[in-house]
Amino acid sequence: MNRKLVLTIACTSAVLMSACSTREDFVVVNKSGEVIEVQYKLKRCTPETPGKYVDINPPAKLRVKEFLQSSHVWRNLAKDQYKYDGLMCTFKVSVAPDEALLVDYTYNYRGHDSEGSELHFALESLSLTGVKGTIMLEGRQAQTQFENESGEYVIVYE
């Protein structure tokens, strides 16, 4: 094969692969009827001194009714609506009944059992606390408890 043909094939493949990019969300849904507290710790986070700029996605929420619609836009929470501990790399967020909380997202996630799936998952641990008790998940267990629901990965607290 000549070099021009190889280059053309490589460029075409790159364009096609980037055009097929998908985003998969990791979401906690509160169906308990009471407020719950969600705490999660990031895997790849460098502890920072307070006040220093850190490029971390803030938590985002939707009403469950909005979340169930095929096209929805997450609303990032204001800093006074969650707690972030930059030294421990943890978020704490109160989630009202019938709210969905976006805790992570990634691109081109092919499921929990796909090779390298843990590299796409940014949470080290996750805990959900409400009147019905606490669910504590760490490592791979935190990742695999999210169930695939039409391309979005969901944990429901009932």
NUDREN-428355 format. One record per atom (N, C-alpha, C, O): atom name; x, y, z. Coordinates in steps of 0.001 Angstrom, whole numbers. Example, Ala and Ser with C-alpha at 12.3 -4.5 7.8 and 13.67 -1.06 7.14 Angstrom:
BEGIN
at_x_y_z
N_13190_-5690_7800
CA_12300_-4500_7800
C_13200_-3300_7800
O_14236_-3319_8465
N_12850_-2250_7080
CA_13670_-1060_7140
C_12900_30_7870
O_13409_1138_8039
//
This chain:
BEGIN
at_x_y_z
N_838_-1182_0
CA_0_0_0
C_881_1242_0
O_1954_1268_603
N_405_2251_-682
CA_1213_3469_-668
C_887_4305_572
O_-154_4126_1205
N_1781_5202_896
CA_1674_5995_2130
C_432_6880_2133
O_-194_7065_3176
N_76_7421_986
CA_-1080_8314_904
C_-2369_7558_1246
O_-3228_8079_1957
N_-2497_6339_740
CA_-3677_5530_1020
C_-3745_5171_2505
O_-4817_5235_3107
N_-2619_4796_3095
CA_-2577_4451_4521
C_-2965_5665_5356
O_-3729_5533_6311
N_-2455_6835_5016
CA_-2773_8056_5739
C_-4260_8386_5614
O_-4892_8779_6595
N_-4812_8231_4436
CA_-6236_8495_4216
C_-7093_7552_5054
O_-8057_7993_5681
N_-6766_6281_5077
CA_-7516_5298_5872
C_-7417_5631_7359
O_-8418_5559_8072
N_-6238_5990_7832
CA_-6044_6321_9241
C_-6849_7550_9628
O_-7494_7562_10677
N_-6822_8585_8795
CA_-7581_9810_9089
C_-9087_9552_9073
O_-9812_10036_9942
N_-9548_8799_8099
CA_-10969_8472_8010
C_-11416_7686_9232
O_-12484_7956_9781
N_-10619_6721_9664
CA_-10948_5930_10851
C_-11030_6798_12089
O_-11933_6630_12908
N_-10092_7730_12234
CA_-10086_8621_13397
C_-11332_9494_13420
O_-11934_9681_14478
N_-11728_10031_12268
CA_-12917_10871_12187
C_-14168_10060_12523
O_-15027_10519_13275
N_-14265_8868_11968
CA_-15439_8034_12232
C_-15537_7636_13696
O_-16627_7636_14268
N_-14423_7303_14298
CA_-14439_6892_15702
C_-14812_8065_16603
O_-15547_7872_17572
N_-14333_9266_16319
CA_-14664_10410_17163
C_-16118_10821_16966
O_-16733_11355_17888
N_-16669_10587_15800
CA_-18060_10942_15532
C_-19025_10032_16277
O_-20181_10400_16488
N_-18577_8872_16671
CA_-19436_7900_17346
C_-19259_7929_18862
O_-19603_6962_19543
N_-18738_9002_19382
CA_-18497_9109_20813
C_-19830_9192_21563
O_-20741_9911_21152
N_-19929_8451_22658
CA_-21126_8494_23481
C_-20756_8874_24902
O_-19653_8583_25366
N_-21675_9521_25585
CA_-21465_9892_26986
C_-22368_9027_27847
O_-23565_8897_27592
N_-21767_8440_28868
CA_-22521_7625_29811
C_-22452_8297_31178
O_-21372_8606_31681
N_-23630_8517_31770
CA_-23735_9167_33072
C_-23858_8133_34184
O_-24437_7065_33987
N_-23309_8458_35354
CA_-23456_7649_36560
C_-24291_8478_37525
O_-23888_9565_37939
N_-25470_7945_37881
CA_-26504_8731_38538
C_-27040_8006_39761
O_-27226_6789_39745
N_-27290_8775_40834
CA_-27978_8262_42016
C_-29380_8849_41996
O_-29549_10064_41896
N_-30394_7979_42094
CA_-31793_8398_42109
C_-32368_8135_43498
O_-32240_7036_44039
N_-33002_9155_44064
CA_-33614_9026_45387
C_-35112_8784_45237
O_-35863_9685_44866
N_-35537_7551_45531
CA_-36958_7204_45515
C_-37430_6798_46910
O_-38407_6063_47052
N_-36731_7279_47936
CA_-37044_6864_49306
C_-38177_7656_49942
O_-38747_7222_50943
N_-38508_8803_49382
CA_-39529_9640_50000
C_-38966_10586_51049
O_-39697_11419_51584
N_-37683_10472_51350
CA_-37006_11333_52322
C_-35700_11830_51709
O_-35207_11255_50738
N_-35143_12893_52274
CA_-33853_13401_51824
C_-32769_12385_52171
O_-32779_11800_53254
N_-31839_12182_51247
CA_-30677_11320_51511
C_-29402_12154_51349
O_-29395_13196_50694
N_-28332_11662_51965
CA_-27032_12291_51764
C_-26175_11352_50930
O_-26042_10169_51244
N_-25600_11890_49871
CA_-24707_11132_49004
C_-23310_11690_49211
O_-23077_12893_49098
N_-22387_10790_49517
CA_-20989_11189_49644
C_-20168_10331_48695
O_-20332_9112_48646
N_-19290_10971_47946
CA_-18429_10205_47050
C_-17030_10804_47013
O_-16828_12011_47146
N_-16075_9898_46824
CA_-14664_10272_46800
C_-14108_9993_45412
O_-14361_8938_44830
N_-13354_10939_44892
CA_-12757_10802_43572
C_-11485_9978_43633
O_-10716_10084_44588
N_-11261_9161_42619
CA_-10050_8332_42514
C_-8827_9175_42181
O_-7849_9215_42929
N_-8908_9830_41063
CA_-7753_10554_40540
C_-7862_12027_40896
O_-8227_12865_40072
N_-7541_12310_42124
CA_-7646_13672_42614
C_-6394_13984_43415
O_-5956_13184_44242
N_-5830_15140_43166
CA_-4683_15585_43935
C_-5208_16516_45010
O_-5793_17553_44698
N_-5010_16165_46269
CA_-5481_17074_47336
C_-4903_18472_47139
O_-3717_18645_46858
N_-5770_19451_47294
CA_-5388_20839_47061
C_-5578_21660_48326
O_-6381_21318_49194
N_-4838_22728_48411
CA_-5025_23648_49530
C_-6295_24448_49294
O_-6615_24765_48149
N_-7032_24784_50362
CA_-8270_25541_50196
C_-8037_26836_49415
O_-7030_27520_49599
N_-8987_27150_48546
CA_-8922_28371_47763
C_-8191_28225_46437
O_-8282_29113_45591
N_-7476_27141_46237
CA_-6759_26948_44979
C_-7723_26397_43930
O_-8568_25560_44246
N_-7604_26858_42692
CA_-8478_26401_41616
C_-8233_24927_41314
O_-7095_24497_41126
N_-9307_24171_41271
CA_-9231_22755_40925
C_-10269_22496_39842
O_-11426_22891_39984
N_-9868_21840_38770
CA_-10766_21556_37652
C_-11500_20247_37906
O_-11093_19192_37419
N_-12587_20323_38675
CA_-13396_19151_39016
C_-14838_19478_38657
O_-15321_20576_38933
N_-15519_18523_38043
CA_-16918_18752_37680
C_-17774_18826_38937
O_-17705_17937_39787
N_-18580_19874_39064
CA_-19471_19952_40221
C_-20605_18947_40083
O_-20922_18520_38973
N_-21223_18566_41203
CA_-22405_17702_41108
C_-23509_18427_40339
O_-23543_19656_40289
N_-24400_17652_39748
CA_-25525_18218_39005
C_-26780_17414_39339
O_-26698_16234_39681
N_-27935_18059_39238
CA_-29203_17407_39585
C_-30267_17655_38530
O_-30181_18563_37703
N_-31274_16795_38607
CA_-32519_16923_37848
C_-33633_16311_38676
O_-33373_15483_39549
N_-34838_16696_38420
CA_-35986_15973_38964
C_-36027_14632_38228
O_-35645_14568_37060
N_-36477_13575_38876
CA_-36515_12252_38248
C_-37341_12289_36969
O_-36979_11656_35977
N_-38432_13014_36985
CA_-39292_13117_35805
C_-38497_13665_34609
O_-38656_13178_33490
N_-37651_14665_34837
CA_-36814_15218_33774
C_-35745_14214_33347
O_-35462_14053_32160
N_-35164_13549_34329
CA_-34108_12568_34061
C_-34602_11438_33160
O_-33850_10937_32324
N_-35841_11043_33324
CA_-36399_9944_32542
C_-36673_10316_31089
O_-36901_9436_30259
N_-36652_11602_30775
CA_-36826_12032_29389
C_-35549_11736_28610
O_-34448_11812_29156
N_-35703_11400_27341
CA_-34544_10989_26541
C_-33514_12103_26386
O_-32314_11832_26356
N_-33954_13322_26289
CA_-32978_14423_26214
C_-33178_15315_27431
O_-34248_15888_27637
N_-32142_15415_28217
CA_-32199_16273_29400
C_-30856_16972_29575
O_-29822_16501_29103
N_-30902_18088_30255
CA_-29703_18874_30503
C_-29517_18993_32007
O_-30378_19522_32710
N_-28386_18496_32493
CA_-28096_18542_33923
C_-27876_19984_34367
O_-27319_20795_33628
N_-28329_20296_35605
CA_-28107_21603_36203
C_-27011_21470_37261
O_-27207_20828_38293
N_-25850_22087_36991
CA_-24766_22073_37972
C_-25214_22783_39241
O_-25896_23807_39192
N_-24818_22224_40370
CA_-25167_22829_41643
C_-24232_23991_41957
O_-23049_23967_41616
N_-24786_25007_42611
CA_-23968_26120_43098
C_-23119_25610_44260
O_-23482_24632_44913
N_-22003_26262_44513
CA_-21074_25806_45554
C_-21721_25722_46933
O_-21283_24931_47769
N_-22749_26519_47183
CA_-23405_26463_48503
C_-24420_25320_48600
O_-25048_25147_49645
N_-24592_24538_47532
CA_-25535_23422_47533
C_-24860_22068_47739
O_-25527_21034_47718
N_-23558_22066_47936
CA_-22830_20832_48221
C_-21570_21190_48989
O_-21168_22352_49046
N_-20960_20184_49572
CA_-19689_20377_50262
C_-18619_19608_49506
O_-18812_18450_49136
N_-17500_20261_49285
CA_-16367_19591_48659
C_-15159_19766_49563
O_-14776_20886_49900
N_-14570_18652_49949
CA_-13366_18655_50767
C_-12185_18407_49831
O_-11952_17279_49397
N_-11443_19471_49523
CA_-10335_19380_48584
C_-9163_18564_49090
O_-8380_18047_48293
N_-9029_18439_50400
CA_-7933_17635_50946
C_-8249_16146_50883
O_-7353_15326_50683
N_-9519_15797_51053
CA_-9938_14388_51017
C_-10536_13986_49664
O_-10792_12808_49415
N_-10753_14980_48796
CA_-11328_14737_47462
C_-12728_14127_47546
O_-13064_13223_46780
N_-13541_14627_48481
CA_-14886_14087_48655
C_-15959_15169_48477
O_-15769_16336_48817
N_-17071_14729_47938
CA_-18263_15552_47804
C_-19318_15027_48766
O_-19397_13822_49003
N_-20139_15932_49328
CA_-21335_15571_50088
C_-22479_16396_49512
O_-22391_17617_49387
N_-23554_15693_49166
CA_-24693_16354_48534
C_-25977_15803_49130
O_-26135_14589_49249
N_-26895_16684_49503
CA_-28228_16257_49923
C_-29088_16117_48675
O_-29089_16981_47798
N_-29818_15008_48616
CA_-30670_14726_47462
C_-32100_14556_47947
O_-32388_13664_48746
N_-32978_15394_47475
CA_-34384_15364_47870
C_-35093_14168_47242
O_-34586_13569_46294
N_-36262_13822_47770
CA_-37043_12756_47138
C_-37329_13094_45674
O_-37567_14251_45326
N_-37303_12080_44836
CA_-37571_12229_43404
C_-36579_13139_42686
O_-36920_13801_41706
N_-35336_13161_43195
CA_-34260_13863_42508
C_-33227_12861_42019
O_-33046_11795_42608
N_-32558_13219_40938
CA_-31457_12427_40393
C_-30187_13264_40508
O_-30183_14455_40197
N_-29110_12624_40959
CA_-27833_13304_41147
C_-26793_12696_40216
O_-26552_11489_40250
N_-26187_13520_39395
CA_-25101_13096_38522
C_-23814_13130_39333
O_-23371_14199_39754
N_-23205_11954_39558
CA_-21970_11891_40340
C_-20736_11714_39461
O_-19621_12003_39894
N_-20926_11244_38237
CA_-19795_11038_37336
C_-20336_10856_35929
O_-21508_10533_35739
N_-19482_11064_34957
CA_-19792_10699_33580
C_-18490_10387_32873
O_-17415_10825_33282
N_-18611_9631_31818
CA_-17442_9276_31023
C_-17888_9102_29579
O_-19081_9119_29275
N_-16929_8939_28711
CA_-17244_8767_27297
C_-16831_7377_26825
O_-15784_6853_27207
N_-17678_6801_25989
CA_-17418_5509_25351
C_-17222_4373_26352
O_-16386_3494_26140
N_-17980_4389_27426
CA_-17941_3325_28430
C_-18668_2123_27847
O_-19801_2251_27383
N_-18041_979_27864
CA_-18610_-215_27233
C_-19104_-1249_28236
O_-19230_-2428_27905
N_-19379_-820_29437
CA_-19910_-1740_30442
C_-18872_-2104_31477
O_-17672_-1941_31260
N_-19349_-2602_32612
CA_-18487_-2916_33745
C_-17459_-3993_33443
O_-16366_-3982_34009
N_-17795_-4913_32565
CA_-16904_-6039_32309
C_-15960_-5814_31132
O_-15162_-6690_30798
N_-16046_-4654_30509
CA_-15149_-4400_29382
C_-13739_-4104_29892
O_-13545_-3594_30996
N_-12782_-4437_29060
CA_-11381_-4238_29433
C_-11108_-2764_29710
O_-11442_-1904_28896
N_-10510_-2476_30842
CA_-10161_-1108_31206
C_-11313_-267_31706
O_-11171_950_31828
N_-12457_-878_32000
CA_-13622_-97_32425
C_-13342_717_33685
O_-13900_1800_33860
N_-12480_199_34563
CA_-12177_923_35799
C_-11425_2228_35522
O_-11426_3130_36361
N_-10794_2335_34372
CA_-10100_3572_34022
C_-11080_4684_33661
O_-10743_5864_33756
N_-12285_4314_33250
CA_-13317_5289_32893
C_-14127_5733_34107
O_-14831_6740_34035
N_-14046_5017_35195
CA_-14873_5281_36371
C_-14059_6081_37386
O_-13018_5613_37847
N_-14519_7277_37737
CA_-13718_8221_38526
C_-13932_8139_40031
O_-13263_8856_40775
N_-14849_7283_40512
CA_-15140_7261_41944
C_-14380_6158_42663
O_-14333_5015_42207
N_-13786_6521_43797
CA_-13116_5547_44651
C_-14110_4912_45614
O_-14029_3722_45916
N_-15056_5734_46096
CA_-16066_5217_47018
C_-17337_6046_46890
O_-17329_7166_46380
N_-18436_5453_47374
CA_-19752_6082_47311
C_-20560_5601_48500
O_-20616_4403_48777
N_-21192_6541_49209
CA_-22106_6128_50277
C_-23403_6911_50157
O_-23412_8102_49844
N_-24499_6203_50416
CA_-25840_6772_50377
C_-26447_6572_51762
O_-26543_5443_52242
N_-26856_7664_52403
CA_-27386_7574_53755
C_-28762_8220_53802
O_-28948_9358_53371
N_-29722_7468_54335
CA_-31079_7976_54490
C_-31742_7286_55657
O_-31089_6567_56415
N_-33041_7500_55807
CA_-33777_6930_56939
C_-33803_5405_56897
O_-34048_4766_57920
N_-33559_4826_55752
CA_-33591_3366_55628
C_-32212_2729_55769
O_-32048_1532_55536
N_-31209_3549_56158
CA_-29874_3012_56383
C_-28852_3566_55413
O_-29137_4456_54612
N_-27652_3013_55509
CA_-26528_3470_54701
C_-26047_2354_53780
O_-25921_1197_54181
N_-25790_2731_52561
CA_-25175_1835_51583
C_-23775_2381_51355
O_-23607_3522_50926
N_-22762_1553_51645
CA_-21373_1984_51445
C_-20732_1092_50389
O_-20732_-133_50511
N_-20195_1711_49372
CA_-19585_985_48268
C_-18184_1530_48028
O_-17965_2742_48040
N_-17235_616_47808
CA_-15859_1034_47558
C_-15290_306_46348
O_-15671_-822_46036
N_-14370_984_45681
CA_-13646_375_44570
C_-14557_-155_43477
O_-15516_497_43066
N_-14235_-1339_43025
CA_-14988_-1965_41929
C_-16458_-2162_42291
O_-17333_-2097_41428
N_-16722_-2403_43581
CA_-18102_-2575_44025
C_-18909_-1296_43759
O_-20067_-1370_43348
N_-18306_-134_43989
CA_-18998_1127_43712
C_-19345_1220_42227
O_-20435_1662_41865
N_-18429_809_41389
CA_-18639_868_39944
C_-19741_-80_39495
O_-20630_317_38742
N_-19693_-1312_39942
CA_-20594_-2335_39402
C_-22005_-2289_39976
O_-22887_-2983_39471
N_-22242_-1497_41010
CA_-23598_-1389_41547
C_-24480_-477_40704
O_-25703_-490_40845
N_-23870_308_39835
CA_-24650_1121_38910
C_-25186_196_37820
O_-24423_-530_37183
N_-26491_225_37612
CA_-27123_-627_36608
C_-27378_159_35330
O_-27838_1300_35370
N_-27075_-464_34200
CA_-27259_177_32912
C_-28745_273_32586
O_-29445_-734_32476
N_-29202_1506_32435
CA_-30582_1765_32039
C_-30545_2678_30816
O_-30462_3900_30939
N_-30605_2076_29659
CA_-30600_2801_28384
C_-29372_3687_28228
O_-29478_4835_27796
N_-28214_3154_28577
CA_-26968_3886_28388
C_-26563_4767_29544
O_-25481_5353_29523
N_-27408_4876_30557
CA_-27048_5627_31755
C_-26967_4624_32892
O_-27759_3685_32962
N_-26015_4826_33772
CA_-25773_3890_34865
C_-26348_4482_36134
O_-26001_5594_36530
N_-27253_3707_36785
CA_-28081_4254_37851
C_-28038_3374_39092
O_-28049_2146_39002
N_-27988_4024_40252
CA_-28227_3372_41546
C_-29458_4064_42122
O_-29518_5292_42180
N_-30435_3271_42545
CA_-31659_3801_43134
C_-31647_3538_44628
O_-31459_2401_45060
N_-31849_4591_45425
CA_-32020_4456_46874
C_-33515_4501_47127
O_-34173_5511_46879
N_-34055_3361_47637
CA_-35511_3288_47900
C_-35790_3122_49370
O_-36950_3043_49773
//
